[in-house]
Amino acid sequence: MPIVFLSSERACPPVANSVLGRRARRRVETRERIVRAALKLFARQGFFATTVEQITQEADVGKGTFFNYFPSKERVLTGFGEFQLAKIRAAVEQARERSTPIRVVARRLLLALAEMPGESIELVRSFLLVILSSGSARPLIVQKLGEGRRLLGELVGVGQRRGEIRDELGRGAVARHLQQMFFGGLLLWTLHPGTKLTKWIEPAFESLWRSVGTPVRRNSR
């Protein structure tokens, strides 16, 4: 996730700025390395079979370093949510800066969101199990889901201003339907091993879009 460092030469010398920048970047890189190592292990052997020791070995960090960033392995899954949020933010920026149809942006976003979980049913099962069973991680994951829904609402708002999504629909409601559709696809996929996640996501998206999108205007000659 990109981080912007704001500094002022008047506030502190350039060398100090450089040191602070390196330290901050190093912390971000270490945290991301831990998250990616944990997700790799969750995908390979499942959440409950993975230990903190295995995560630290995979990430090549000490156990103390792990607990400096996460109080438990359940909380590591909030990092997965951060990866997904970064994709939603990028889609919102693309929608604002380009003329790509919102339907295309939304479809690409859902496929991007499905990319990492689509590599492993075990990873998705781990994520869903933590949401349902972990009292410490659940509030943070719910918070990130709320942030994701807010960002999806911004994307819907762009589509409504362009006339590509029906005006009478609340953008929050459309964002919630998109999120529910995606998570429903995740759940169904975990119950049908051997299929592709996109099999459950794409048809559901097309069906939802027919109910929220405006008719495509065709130029007549």
ROBA-777273 format. One record per residue (C-alpha): x, y, z. Coordinates in steps of 0.25 Angstrom, whole numbers, plus 5000, padded with zeros to 4 digits. Example, Ala and Ser with C-alpha at 12.3 -4.5 7.8 and 13.67 -1.06 7.14 Angstrom:
REM residues 2
<r east="5049" north="4982" up="5031"/>
<r east="5055" north="4996" up="5029"/>
END
This chain:
REM residues 221
<r east="5000" north="5000" up="5000"/>
<r east="5006" north="5013" up="4996"/>
<r east="5010" north="5023" up="5007"/>
<r east="5013" north="5037" up="5005"/>
<r east="5024" north="5044" up="5014"/>
<r east="5022" north="5059" up="5016"/>
<r east="5034" north="5066" up="5021"/>
<r east="5040" north="5080" up="5022"/>
<r east="5054" north="5084" up="5022"/>
<r east="5051" north="5095" up="5032"/>
<r east="5046" north="5085" up="5042"/>
<r east="5058" north="5075" up="5042"/>
<r east="5071" north="5073" up="5033"/>
<r east="5070" north="5065" up="5020"/>
<r east="5078" north="5054" up="5027"/>
<r east="5068" north="5052" up="5038"/>
<r east="5057" north="5052" up="5027"/>
<r east="5064" north="5041" up="5020"/>
<r east="5066" north="5033" up="5032"/>
<r east="5052" north="5034" up="5036"/>
<r east="5047" north="5031" up="5022"/>
<r east="5056" north="5018" up="5022"/>
<r east="5051" north="5014" up="5036"/>
<r east="5037" north="5016" up="5032"/>
<r east="5039" north="5008" up="5018"/>
<r east="5046" north="4997" up="5026"/>
<r east="5034" north="4995" up="5035"/>
<r east="5024" north="4995" up="5024"/>
<r east="5033" north="4985" up="5016"/>
<r east="5035" north="4976" up="5029"/>
<r east="5020" north="4976" up="5032"/>
<r east="5016" north="4973" up="5017"/>
<r east="5027" north="4961" up="5017"/>
<r east="5020" north="4955" up="5030"/>
<r east="5006" north="4956" up="5024"/>
<r east="5010" north="4950" up="5010"/>
<r east="5018" north="4939" up="5018"/>
<r east="5006" north="4936" up="5026"/>
<r east="4996" north="4936" up="5014"/>
<r east="5005" north="4926" up="5007"/>
<r east="5005" north="4917" up="5018"/>
<r east="4990" north="4918" up="5021"/>
<r east="4988" north="4915" up="5006"/>
<r east="4997" north="4903" up="5006"/>
<r east="4993" north="4896" up="5020"/>
<r east="4981" north="4904" up="5025"/>
<r east="4980" north="4914" up="5036"/>
<r east="4979" north="4905" up="5049"/>
<r east="4991" north="4896" up="5044"/>
<r east="5000" north="4908" up="5043"/>
<r east="5008" north="4913" up="5055"/>
<r east="5014" north="4927" up="5058"/>
<r east="5028" north="4920" up="5058"/>
<r east="5025" north="4915" up="5043"/>
<r east="5021" north="4929" up="5039"/>
<r east="5034" north="4935" up="5045"/>
<r east="5042" north="4925" up="5038"/>
<r east="5036" north="4927" up="5025"/>
<r east="5037" north="4942" up="5026"/>
<r east="5051" north="4941" up="5032"/>
<r east="5048" north="4950" up="5044"/>
<r east="5049" north="4947" up="5059"/>
<r east="5037" north="4944" up="5067"/>
<r east="5038" north="4957" up="5075"/>
<r east="5038" north="4964" up="5062"/>
<r east="5025" north="4957" up="5058"/>
<r east="5018" north="4961" up="5071"/>
<r east="5023" north="4976" up="5069"/>
<r east="5013" north="4976" up="5057"/>
<r east="5003" north="4966" up="5061"/>
<r east="4998" north="4961" up="5074"/>
<r east="4993" north="4948" up="5068"/>
<r east="4993" north="4940" up="5055"/>
<r east="4978" north="4944" up="5054"/>
<r east="4981" north="4958" up="5053"/>
<r east="4991" north="4955" up="5041"/>
<r east="4978" north="4953" up="5033"/>
<r east="4975" north="4968" up="5034"/>
<r east="4987" north="4970" up="5025"/>
<r east="4980" north="4962" up="5014"/>
<r east="4968" north="4972" up="5016"/>
<r east="4978" north="4983" up="5014"/>
<r east="4983" north="4977" up="5001"/>
<r east="4969" north="4977" up="4996"/>
<r east="4966" north="4991" up="5000"/>
<r east="4978" north="4996" up="4992"/>
<r east="4971" north="4990" up="4980"/>
<r east="4958" north="4996" up="4982"/>
<r east="4965" north="5010" up="4984"/>
<r east="4972" north="5008" up="4971"/>
<r east="4959" north="5005" up="4964"/>
<r east="4953" north="5018" up="4970"/>
<r east="4965" north="5026" up="4965"/>
<r east="4964" north="5020" up="4951"/>
<r east="4949" north="5023" up="4950"/>
<r east="4951" north="5037" up="4954"/>
<r east="4963" north="5040" up="4945"/>
<r east="4959" north="5032" up="4932"/>
<r east="4947" north="5030" up="4923"/>
<r east="4946" north="5015" up="4925"/>
<r east="4932" north="5010" up="4927"/>
<r east="4929" north="5008" up="4941"/>
<r east="4924" north="4994" up="4938"/>
<r east="4937" north="4990" up="4932"/>
<r east="4944" north="4996" up="4944"/>
<r east="4935" north="4989" up="4954"/>
<r east="4937" north="4976" up="4947"/>
<r east="4952" north="4977" up="4946"/>
<r east="4952" north="4981" up="4961"/>
<r east="4944" north="4968" up="4965"/>
<r east="4953" north="4959" up="4957"/>
<r east="4966" north="4966" up="4963"/>
<r east="4959" north="4964" up="4977"/>
<r east="4957" north="4949" up="4974"/>
<r east="4972" north="4947" up="4969"/>
<r east="4979" north="4945" up="4982"/>
<r east="4967" north="4937" up="4989"/>
<r east="4965" north="4929" up="4976"/>
<r east="4979" north="4923" up="4977"/>
<r east="4974" north="4915" up="4989"/>
<r east="4961" north="4910" up="4995"/>
<r east="4969" north="4908" up="5009"/>
<r east="4972" north="4923" up="5009"/>
<r east="4958" north="4927" up="5007"/>
<r east="4953" north="4916" up="5018"/>
<r east="4963" north="4922" up="5027"/>
<r east="4959" north="4936" up="5025"/>
<r east="4944" north="4932" up="5027"/>
<r east="4947" north="4924" up="5039"/>
<r east="4954" north="4936" up="5046"/>
<r east="4943" north="4945" up="5043"/>
<r east="4933" north="4935" up="5049"/>
<r east="4941" north="4930" up="5061"/>
<r east="4952" north="4941" up="5065"/>
<r east="4946" north="4951" up="5075"/>
<r east="4959" north="4959" up="5074"/>
<r east="4961" north="4960" up="5059"/>
<r east="4946" north="4961" up="5055"/>
<r east="4944" north="4975" up="5059"/>
<r east="4956" north="4979" up="5051"/>
<r east="4952" north="4971" up="5039"/>
<r east="4938" north="4977" up="5040"/>
<r east="4944" north="4991" up="5040"/>
<r east="4952" north="4988" up="5027"/>
<r east="4939" north="4982" up="5021"/>
<r east="4932" north="4996" up="5024"/>
<r east="4944" north="5003" up="5018"/>
<r east="4943" north="4995" up="5006"/>
<r east="4928" north="4997" up="5005"/>
<r east="4930" north="5012" up="5006"/>
<r east="4940" north="5012" up="4995"/>
<r east="4931" north="5004" up="4986"/>
<r east="4921" north="5014" up="4989"/>
<r east="4930" north="5025" up="4983"/>
<r east="4932" north="5016" up="4971"/>
<r east="4917" north="5015" up="4970"/>
<r east="4915" north="5030" up="4972"/>
<r east="4925" north="5033" up="4960"/>
<r east="4916" north="5023" up="4951"/>
<r east="4903" north="5031" up="4956"/>
<r east="4909" north="5044" up="4952"/>
<r east="4912" north="5039" up="4938"/>
<r east="4898" north="5033" up="4937"/>
<r east="4904" north="5018" up="4936"/>
<r east="4897" north="5014" up="4949"/>
<r east="4882" north="5017" up="4953"/>
<r east="4881" north="5030" up="4960"/>
<r east="4869" north="5025" up="4969"/>
<r east="4878" north="5015" up="4976"/>
<r east="4886" north="5018" up="4988"/>
<r east="4900" north="5017" up="4985"/>
<r east="4902" north="5010" up="4999"/>
<r east="4892" north="5000" up="4996"/>
<r east="4898" north="4997" up="4982"/>
<r east="4912" north="4996" up="4989"/>
<r east="4906" north="4986" up="5000"/>
<r east="4900" north="4978" up="4989"/>
<r east="4914" north="4977" up="4981"/>
<r east="4921" north="4973" up="4994"/>
<r east="4910" north="4962" up="4998"/>
<r east="4911" north="4957" up="4984"/>
<r east="4926" north="4955" up="4985"/>
<r east="4926" north="4949" up="4998"/>
<r east="4914" north="4940" up="4994"/>
<r east="4923" north="4935" up="4982"/>
<r east="4934" north="4932" up="4992"/>
<r east="4926" north="4924" up="5001"/>
<r east="4920" north="4916" up="4990"/>
<r east="4933" north="4913" up="4984"/>
<r east="4939" north="4907" up="4996"/>
<r east="4927" north="4897" up="4996"/>
<r east="4931" north="4893" up="4982"/>
<r east="4945" north="4889" up="4981"/>
<r east="4951" north="4887" up="4966"/>
<r east="4943" north="4899" up="4961"/>
<r east="4949" north="4913" up="4958"/>
<r east="4945" north="4925" up="4967"/>
<r east="4942" north="4933" up="4955"/>
<r east="4931" north="4923" up="4951"/>
<r east="4923" north="4928" up="4963"/>
<r east="4927" north="4943" up="4963"/>
<r east="4925" north="4947" up="4948"/>
<r east="4911" north="4942" up="4946"/>
<r east="4906" north="4948" up="4959"/>
<r east="4913" north="4961" up="4955"/>
<r east="4906" north="4961" up="4941"/>
<r east="4892" north="4958" up="4948"/>
<r east="4894" north="4969" up="4958"/>
<r east="4899" north="4979" up="4948"/>
<r east="4886" north="4977" up="4940"/>
<r east="4878" north="4982" up="4952"/>
<r east="4887" north="4994" up="4955"/>
<r east="4893" north="4999" up="4942"/>
<r east="4886" north="5008" up="4932"/>
<r east="4883" north="5003" up="4918"/>
<r east="4895" north="5005" up="4908"/>
<r east="4892" north="5017" up="4899"/>
<r east="4895" north="5013" up="4885"/>
<r east="4898" north="5024" up="4874"/>
<r east="4888" north="5024" up="4863"/>
<r east="4892" north="5027" up="4849"/>
END
